[in-house]
Amino acid sequence: MSAKKEPSVWQGFKAFLMRGNVVDLAVAVVIGAAFTNIVNSVVKGLINPVVGAIGTKNLDSYSSCLKHPCTLNADGTVKSGIQIMWGSVLGATLSFVITAAVVYFLMVLPMAKYLARVEARRKAREGTHEVIEVTELEVLKQIRDELVAQRGMGRQDR
């Protein structure tokens, strides 16, 4: 019995690279990084000033003290107490929601509508062919029935 040779790690990696998925993944990462910069600019340029009209422009400065007294060092680190930095969580959440909304409304939704239109056209084409075929079959059956009926009448007249 000959044992089947397992492909080497290098051969598996080479096959993975040749499939093309790596290029798609690399493009997605590069576009994602560029898109992150756009979203961060929107948050800093639009969202933070709107929030700043109510309070401060820097969401990172919003915090609550869980254990009093909260005192800070000159560099902004906590000297005493337990400080909850909920402003930075809010900023990250806003960035995520904005990113998700832009991806959904500018990429996912139009692509879904496009694919639905393509599928509807394909079904319409297939449906049209099926209706024509069914209609032709029905017409042929009617012609056959008429011919049989005419032959039957012709024989009865003789």
C-alpha positions in Angstrom: 0.0 0.0 0.0 1.3 3.4 -0.9 0.5 6.2 1.5 -1.0 9.3 -0.1 1.4 12.2 0.3 0.0 15.2 2.1 0.6 18.5 0.4 3.2 20.6 2.2 2.4 23.8 4.0 4.1 25.8 1.3 2.0 24.1 -1.4 -1.1 24.9 0.5 -0.1 28.5 1.0 0.7 28.8 -2.7 -2.7 27.4 -3.6 -4.3 29.9 -1.3 -2.5 32.8 -2.9 -3.4 31.6 -6.4 -7.1 31.4 -5.7 -7.4 35.2 -5.8 -9.0 35.6 -2.4 -5.9 37.2 -1.1 -6.1 40.0 -3.6 -9.8 40.6 -2.8 -8.9 40.7 0.9 -6.0 43.1 0.4 -8.3 45.5 -1.6 -10.9 45.3 1.2 -8.4 46.1 3.9 -7.0 49.1 1.9 -10.4 50.5 1.2 -11.5 49.9 4.8 -8.5 51.8 6.1 -9.3 54.7 3.7 -12.9 54.6 4.7 -12.0 54.7 8.4 -10.2 58.0 7.8 -13.3 59.4 6.1 -15.5 58.3 9.0 -13.1 59.7 11.6 -13.1 63.0 9.7 -16.9 63.1 9.7 -17.0 62.4 13.4 -14.4 65.0 14.2 -15.7 67.6 11.7 -19.4 67.2 12.1 -20.5 65.1 15.0 -18.1 66.5 17.6 -19.0 70.1 16.9 -22.7 69.3 17.2 -22.0 67.6 20.5 -19.8 70.6 21.3 -22.7 72.9 21.0 -24.2 71.1 24.0 -21.0 70.5 25.9 -17.4 70.0 24.8 -16.2 69.1 21.3 -14.0 66.3 22.6 -16.1 63.3 23.5 -13.2 61.7 25.3 -13.5 64.3 28.0 -16.9 63.0 29.1 -16.5 60.8 32.1 -18.1 59.9 35.4 -16.4 59.1 38.7 -17.3 55.7 40.1 -15.3 56.1 43.3 -14.9 59.6 44.7 -12.9 61.7 44.8 -11.6 61.5 41.2 -8.5 63.6 40.8 -6.4 63.8 37.7 -2.7 64.3 37.1 -1.4 67.1 34.9 -1.1 64.7 32.0 -4.8 63.6 32.3 -4.2 60.2 34.0 -6.3 59.3 37.0 -4.5 60.1 40.3 -7.3 58.8 42.7 -10.7 57.3 42.3 -12.2 55.2 39.6 -13.1 57.2 36.5 -15.4 55.7 33.8 -14.6 57.2 30.4 -18.0 56.8 28.7 -17.3 59.7 26.2 -14.7 57.7 24.3 -17.1 54.7 24.2 -19.8 57.1 22.9 -17.4 58.4 20.2 -16.4 54.9 19.1 -20.1 53.9 19.0 -20.9 56.9 16.9 -18.1 56.0 14.5 -19.3 52.5 14.2 -22.9 53.5 13.6 -21.9 56.0 11.0 -19.6 53.5 9.3 -22.3 50.8 9.3 -25.0 53.3 8.0 -22.7 54.4 5.2 -21.7 50.9 4.2 -25.4 49.8 4.3 -26.9 52.7 2.4 -24.2 53.3 -0.1 -23.0 49.7 -0.7 -25.2 46.9 0.6 -28.6 48.3 -0.2 -27.8 49.4 -3.8 -26.1 46.1 -4.5 -29.1 44.2 -3.1 -31.5 46.2 -5.2 -29.3 45.6 -8.3 -29.1 41.9 -7.7 -32.9 41.8 -7.1 -33.5 43.5 -10.5 -31.1 41.1 -12.2 -32.9 38.2 -10.6 -36.3 39.6 -11.6 -35.2 40.1 -15.2 -33.8 36.5 -15.3 -37.1 35.1 -13.9 -39.1 37.2 -16.3 -37.1 35.8 -19.2 -37.5 32.3 -17.9 -41.1 32.9 -17.1 -41.7 34.2 -20.6 -40.2 31.2 -22.2 -42.2 28.9 -19.9 -45.5 30.7 -20.7 -44.7 30.5 -24.5 -43.8 26.8 -24.2 -46.9 26.0 -22.2 -49.1 28.1 -24.5 -47.6 26.4 -27.6 -48.2 23.0 -26.0 -51.8 23.9 -25.2 -52.3 25.1 -28.8 -50.8 21.9 -30.2 -53.1 19.8 -28.0 -56.1 21.8 -29.2 -55.0 21.3 -32.8 -54.6 17.6 -32.2 -58.1 17.4 -30.6 -59.6 19.3 -33.5 -58.0 17.0 -36.0 -59.2 14.0 -34.2 -62.7 15.4 -34.0 -62.7 16.2 -37.7 -61.5 12.7 -38.6 -64.2 11.3 -36.4 -66.9 13.4 -38.1 -65.6 12.5 -41.5 -65.9 8.7 -40.8 -69.3 9.1 -39.4 -70.5 10.8 -42.6 -69.3 7.9 -44.8 
